[in-house]
């Protein structure tokens, strides 16, 4: 039996502009379909479902619609409030929920929002399960024997903080750190956990108004954090994205470290200590310099498709622990089966063990250029033979020194063109040329 095609769900759930792609009617339907999917697949007559969200102004509206759909289909809904996405996995495991939903568009602007679904094991639903939920959206609603209910889940924030505190038994006394919370889901919990572990904390972007999430702050714009840390006595700084599943960092001088560099450092230190537990899993987007660093450290690398769910699949396939993405989405399965920006920051501090970040860099990034090409239909790239012929030619020329990569976005009408080369101007020239070819072929 073939897997149903997904058209609503992308690499990170359903996401889009509120009132256009993402409406209250769709949120209601997703709630119904997710509940019915559990009933059919697992014979759970009255599923227990957790919902959390970020700080977008559309969050309460979509949360209400999603909850109504679940309750109408007989599910019990527990509202956890504003919390980072990874809290869904941790709280689900703690309370034994059958499903968790996060209302968030992660690093996108405030006018977008999204819905991500997690299974009872804390991991995002696999492609086949999501496709099954999507298929049910288009069916008439299945009547429930009786409606469910919607209740507030008290203590959810403390549950999440306790999970962090119990796993990362760090003493951060004497450390001053700056945290940029992107006016998003980490705005309360990030500072709290660092203080509990003894750090002196300076906070940025912790006054969400519904529209300022990711606006000139957070992991999508390190300018605020870099300037703040460079002008202070903080030893380093961390910037989270809007829903808190990603983190990037800067050293004491404000120099940035991306996800590749953070994973490389943690992997190399853990490998040297004999605590890595195998190799690391990263996506095709990871910098060429990452692979060179891992080769020098004697660490095996599994390369996956883009998306944290595929990183997790790679880790589970190899029975490994550590993986992630250049964007700062980092997974350590001994803690949770999903990325957690706060956990990744604490993991980095764990391996630094008091050393300055600036002195601990283990990889040299190859110059990389990424261009997003807007297209009418991103799926048409699969049949663009002239484009793939050029990709093969360029990769042959760059073999051993760099590479080119081309892939459709999982959530937007874009084709992403990436080039890495020994020199920045060479990478730019290659990327611009290939992007222009994509524009000509796909319009």
C-alpha angles and dihedrals in degrees: 000000000000122000113252114251118256115224101154101039117068131178090299107031126272112333137166148107112321112248092020115054094359115049135162088250090058092046089052090050093048089053091052094044095047091052094046090048090058091048093053100038100039104018091239104157097187108027119199110223131188121209125192130166146187128244102275116132090237092055100091091046094052092040089056093049093046091048091048091054092050094047093045088056092051101266128137111235123205116193113211097179126215110356138138115274094248089061087073091066095045097044092044090057092046095050100030098241117178094216138007128202128196120201103208144110093211110212096000124111120275095262090066124071137171149190122233122187126210128191126232089267090063095249126117114263113269121246094262094050092047090050089052091052090048091052090053091054088069094050124087110269113271110235115242121224086237134351121264129227142246121225138167115253106224119209097020093133092052091048089057094046092049091053091054094044095048094048099043105049094183131154105212095173111147094022120118113199134176119219125197106199097185091230083279144111096312095056094109106025103044096063091041097057093045090051092048088055091053104259126139105236134204112192130209130185098012099136106086117188098177094262106051097069110131089356108143091329144070129047093322092062116029094178095097094048095043093051093045095050094043090054096047141054094256112132092217142338138227128209120199127196125240097278097033101240093113134055137181125186142208129206124234092280092051096256111151128240116193130204094274091055093046093049091045092053094047092045094048093047093046092046091052090050093046093241102106096098098218125321136318133267120217135162130257088262095067113118120263087236089063091061091048091052093049091050090054091048092049093242120146116227129211113201118210140176118277114281134071092250089063091047088054091049089052092051093048092047091056096033089238130146112212131061145122151136138289088246090070097262099140127178128197107179093200084071106031140335093245140054118279120185096200092047091049090052091051090046090056092050088049094059094039089059092191098322118130112257091227090063095046104062110134103179138053112216118228112229106270132190124191123191124185111212115201111224137176094236119014092195091066090074089080090069098040096112096176090055093051092046089056091047090054092048094050093047090052090053093048098042110142092008106057144319147222126236131190127186140152118251114254094219110023138050091260141114112212116218118193131181131183122189140155092263128044094226090050092052090048093050093049093046094048092049094050092044090053090052090052090051092051094047100042103025 
